Amino acid sequence: MSAKSTALPGRYSAAFTPWVHGMHEALDDPNIHRVVALKSAQVGWTDGVILNYLGKRIDIDPCPMIVMFAKEGAARQFSNEKLGPMIEVTPRLLEKIPICLAFCDCYIPKKQTEII
C-alpha cells in the first residue's frame, strides 16, 4: 500500500480486517453474482476489499472488471488517490499497467509531470 493513500504503507495485512478474506472468497465464487456489504466508514473496505482484489486479479488472474462510482469525480479521485499510487508502489502491477499509459487523463505521478 502506498504511503500516499494509507496510514499503514507497505504490504497489506488483514490483521485488522480478518473479514476481508471472506469477501475475496465471495468475489471469486462463480456461483455468486452480487456481493453487497452493509458496513460503516473506515473499516478497510477500499484498501482491503477493492484495491487488494483488483490487484490480485490484475496480477494473478486477469479478467474484465468494472469498478463503478456514483459520480465521475469520485472515480477520478479513487484513481488518483488510491488505485494509481497502489500500482505505482507494486512492481508486479506496474509491469502490467504502466501508470503513464493507463492513467494518462487522470492519474499522473508527480515524478512524470515534467515529462508530459
Backbone bond lengths (Angstrom), bond angles and torsions (degrees), N, CA, C in turn:
res aa  C-N    CA-C-N  psi(-1)  N-CA   C-N-CA  omega(-1)  CA-C   N-CA-C  phi
1 M - - - 1.449 - - 1.528 107.83 -
2 S 1.296 114.70 142.57 1.452 120.82 -176.92 1.529 111.68 -78.51
3 A 1.314 115.68 141.81 1.467 120.26 175.36 1.523 110.37 -65.26
4 K 1.332 117.52 -18.06 1.470 121.52 177.70 1.522 111.99 -71.74
5 S 1.348 116.38 -22.45 1.459 118.02 -172.18 1.519 116.01 -124.08
6 T 1.335 117.66 -2.32 1.464 118.54 -178.20 1.525 111.17 -146.84
7 A 1.305 115.33 155.33 1.467 120.65 177.03 1.527 111.03 -79.91
8 L 1.336 116.95 -15.19 1.467 122.34 179.85 1.532 109.51 -119.97
9 P 1.334 118.30 74.19 1.464 119.98 -177.83 1.524 112.19 -68.63
10 G 1.315 115.24 161.91 1.458 121.31 -179.60 1.520 110.59 108.01
11 R 1.313 115.21 -164.72 1.465 120.77 -179.19 1.537 109.59 -61.70
12 Y 1.321 116.27 133.64 1.456 121.21 -178.79 1.527 110.75 -67.77
13 S 1.310 115.72 138.98 1.460 121.41 175.23 1.521 108.28 -126.85
14 A 1.317 115.25 132.41 1.468 119.93 178.71 1.528 112.03 -87.11
15 A 1.323 117.50 16.76 1.466 121.06 -179.29 1.529 111.86 -57.87
16 F 1.332 116.57 -35.94 1.468 120.46 -179.54 1.524 111.86 -89.48
17 T 1.321 117.15 -14.33 1.463 121.82 -176.68 1.527 110.33 -135.99
18 P 1.330 118.44 66.61 1.468 120.36 -176.17 1.532 113.85 -63.95
19 W 1.313 118.44 -18.62 1.458 122.31 179.69 1.524 112.59 -70.86
20 V 1.334 117.39 -15.55 1.471 121.71 -178.25 1.527 111.14 -59.18
21 H 1.321 116.94 -38.41 1.468 120.67 -178.90 1.532 110.87 -56.42
22 G 1.316 117.38 -42.94 1.466 121.10 178.79 1.514 112.57 -64.02
23 M 1.323 116.68 -35.97 1.467 120.10 177.35 1.527 110.19 -66.11
24 H 1.318 116.66 -42.70 1.469 119.93 179.05 1.527 111.15 -64.72
25 E 1.321 116.85 -38.56 1.470 119.84 176.60 1.529 110.68 -61.41
26 A 1.328 116.60 -42.56 1.460 120.13 179.03 1.526 110.89 -64.85
27 L 1.322 117.37 -40.45 1.463 120.67 179.20 1.526 111.98 -65.63
28 D 1.324 117.62 -29.34 1.465 121.94 179.27 1.522 113.85 -85.25
29 D 1.316 118.06 -14.87 1.464 121.78 -176.08 1.534 110.08 -77.06
30 P 1.342 117.83 116.90 1.473 120.05 -178.40 1.532 113.56 -66.11
31 N 1.319 117.88 -15.50 1.463 120.67 178.18 1.522 112.91 -85.61
32 I 1.321 117.02 -8.69 1.464 120.97 179.04 1.526 108.28 -103.40
33 H 1.309 116.31 121.73 1.462 121.34 -175.21 1.524 113.46 -103.96
34 R 1.312 116.96 -12.77 1.459 120.27 -179.89 1.521 108.45 -148.23
35 V 1.326 115.13 132.31 1.465 120.66 176.28 1.518 106.68 -117.12
36 V 1.323 116.26 122.72 1.457 122.46 -178.78 1.527 107.62 -123.63
37 A 1.313 116.03 138.77 1.464 119.19 -179.90 1.525 109.91 -131.85
38 L 1.298 115.71 131.85 1.456 122.41 171.10 1.518 104.90 -98.60
39 K 1.314 116.62 111.82 1.460 120.17 -171.57 1.514 110.19 -141.46
40 S 1.301 115.08 164.57 1.456 120.34 174.48 1.526 108.60 -94.92
41 A 1.304 116.32 -179.95 1.460 121.44 178.47 1.527 110.41 -78.36
42 Q 1.308 115.76 154.07 1.466 122.88 172.93 1.526 113.63 57.81
43 V 1.341 116.04 47.63 1.462 119.38 179.37 1.528 112.50 -114.02
44 G 1.315 118.04 12.68 1.449 121.25 178.61 1.514 114.09 90.66
45 W 1.309 117.81 14.55 1.462 121.21 -177.62 1.528 112.10 -62.97
46 T 1.316 116.83 -51.23 1.466 119.73 -176.08 1.528 111.41 -64.71
47 D 1.330 117.36 -52.22 1.459 119.85 -178.54 1.525 111.69 -72.90
48 G 1.315 116.64 -47.58 1.451 120.66 -173.12 1.511 114.53 -73.73
49 V 1.306 117.28 -44.23 1.460 119.83 -175.78 1.526 111.15 -95.15
50 I 1.309 117.54 -60.77 1.467 119.90 -172.07 1.528 111.90 -68.68
51 L 1.327 118.17 -58.83 1.460 120.03 -175.24 1.521 112.88 -63.70
52 N 1.318 117.66 -44.69 1.458 119.27 -179.16 1.521 112.01 -66.45
53 Y 1.307 116.79 -36.85 1.464 118.55 178.36 1.526 110.65 -69.25
54 L 1.318 117.72 -44.28 1.465 120.02 176.92 1.526 110.57 -58.75
55 G 1.332 116.10 -45.75 1.458 120.33 179.32 1.517 112.23 -60.18
56 K 1.328 116.37 -42.90 1.468 120.75 179.13 1.518 110.65 -61.05
57 R 1.315 116.27 -47.94 1.467 119.76 -177.35 1.523 111.56 -66.78
58 I 1.309 117.45 -39.66 1.464 120.65 178.24 1.526 109.99 -62.64
59 D 1.324 116.57 -42.73 1.460 121.09 -174.59 1.522 113.51 -81.60
60 I 1.318 117.46 -48.45 1.467 120.88 -169.07 1.525 113.66 -99.81
61 D 1.309 116.88 -39.40 1.464 120.06 -173.55 1.529 109.77 -141.81
62 P 1.339 117.04 71.81 1.471 119.92 -176.47 1.528 112.79 -59.00
63 C 1.307 115.33 142.84 1.455 122.03 177.44 1.525 107.60 -161.37
64 P 1.328 117.74 163.07 1.469 118.99 175.36 1.536 109.59 -63.89
65 M 1.326 116.13 135.09 1.467 120.97 179.14 1.522 109.53 -139.04
66 I 1.301 115.38 149.30 1.459 121.68 174.80 1.519 107.55 -129.19
67 V 1.319 116.43 128.49 1.464 121.52 171.87 1.517 105.02 -113.25
68 M 1.310 116.66 120.98 1.466 120.60 -174.27 1.521 111.11 -109.49
69 F 1.318 114.55 145.89 1.453 122.67 177.25 1.523 107.85 -130.72
70 A 1.307 115.94 155.56 1.464 120.55 -178.55 1.524 112.31 -65.71
71 K 1.317 116.83 -32.17 1.462 120.53 -177.97 1.519 110.25 -136.06
72 E 1.332 115.48 150.19 1.462 120.42 -179.15 1.528 111.32 -58.92
73 G 1.313 117.34 -38.00 1.461 120.66 179.80 1.519 112.43 -60.23
74 A 1.326 116.75 -36.97 1.462 120.74 178.68 1.529 110.44 -67.96
75 A 1.324 117.06 -37.56 1.465 121.03 177.78 1.526 110.56 -65.23
76 R 1.321 116.85 -44.20 1.463 120.77 178.44 1.533 110.69 -64.38
77 Q 1.318 116.54 -40.42 1.461 120.35 178.94 1.535 110.11 -63.18
78 F 1.331 117.39 -43.95 1.464 121.57 177.51 1.531 110.04 -60.21
79 S 1.306 116.26 -44.89 1.462 120.52 179.88 1.522 111.47 -62.41
80 N 1.316 116.70 -46.75 1.471 121.51 -177.12 1.518 113.50 -71.91
81 E 1.323 117.13 -40.34 1.462 120.49 -171.75 1.524 114.60 -96.54
82 K 1.316 117.78 -21.31 1.466 120.06 -175.14 1.532 113.21 -122.58
83 L 1.335 117.17 -62.90 1.455 120.54 -173.16 1.529 112.42 -65.79
84 G 1.315 117.84 -50.75 1.462 120.92 179.87 1.517 113.15 -57.38
85 P 1.338 118.97 -51.07 1.462 119.52 177.82 1.528 113.37 -60.43
86 M 1.349 118.24 -35.75 1.465 119.90 178.02 1.527 110.07 -64.14
87 I 1.315 117.04 -45.64 1.469 120.60 179.40 1.524 109.99 -63.08
88 E 1.309 115.97 -41.32 1.466 121.46 -177.60 1.536 112.57 -59.50
89 V 1.330 118.65 -34.69 1.474 121.35 -177.51 1.531 113.45 -100.28
90 T 1.334 117.40 5.56 1.459 121.47 179.34 1.526 108.57 -115.16
91 P 1.337 117.24 98.87 1.468 120.34 -174.43 1.530 114.65 -52.36
92 R 1.327 118.17 -40.40 1.471 120.11 -178.49 1.518 111.63 -65.96
93 L 1.327 117.53 -32.98 1.464 120.22 177.05 1.521 110.90 -77.98
94 L 1.310 116.17 -39.28 1.466 120.81 -179.06 1.525 111.00 -62.34
95 E 1.336 117.69 -32.44 1.467 121.25 175.66 1.527 111.20 -63.60
96 K 1.314 116.15 -33.58 1.462 121.05 -175.34 1.517 113.62 -91.68
97 I 1.331 116.77 -28.12 1.464 121.39 -179.20 1.523 108.89 -130.83
98 P 1.322 117.34 90.22 1.466 118.43 177.86 1.536 109.47 -62.29
99 I 1.302 116.87 120.65 1.461 122.30 -176.06 1.524 111.87 -53.35
100 C 1.324 117.72 -45.25 1.464 119.89 -174.89 1.516 111.90 -64.22
101 L 1.338 118.72 -23.83 1.451 121.08 178.41 1.522 111.77 -93.46
102 A 1.317 116.82 -45.06 1.461 120.80 -173.93 1.521 112.60 -69.22
103 F 1.312 117.62 -31.92 1.456 120.09 -173.88 1.524 111.72 -121.29
104 C 1.327 117.35 31.33 1.457 119.87 -172.57 1.523 113.69 -61.07
105 D 1.326 118.91 -28.45 1.456 118.14 -177.93 1.521 113.67 -94.90
106 C 1.340 117.86 -9.45 1.459 116.80 178.92 1.523 113.04 -136.09
107 Y 1.312 119.62 -39.97 1.462 119.97 -179.36 1.516 109.76 -106.80
108 I 1.305 116.96 115.98 1.453 122.02 176.77 1.514 107.30 -127.51
109 P 1.333 118.14 111.22 1.463 119.69 179.16 1.508 111.12 -57.29
110 K 1.312 117.03 143.91 1.469 121.21 -177.47 1.519 111.69 -56.75
111 K 1.342 118.07 -34.88 1.453 121.99 -179.92 1.517 111.85 -60.40
112 Q 1.323 117.14 -31.38 1.457 120.55 -172.52 1.525 113.68 -98.87
113 T 1.308 118.93 -1.03 1.450 119.46 -176.13 1.522 112.63 -64.66
114 E 1.320 117.06 -27.01 1.461 119.60 178.80 1.525 111.16 -74.34
115 I 1.319 117.49 -27.31 1.457 121.98 -178.35 1.518 110.59 -76.20
116 I 1.333 116.62 -38.00 1.456 121.44 -173.03 1.499 112.22 -76.63
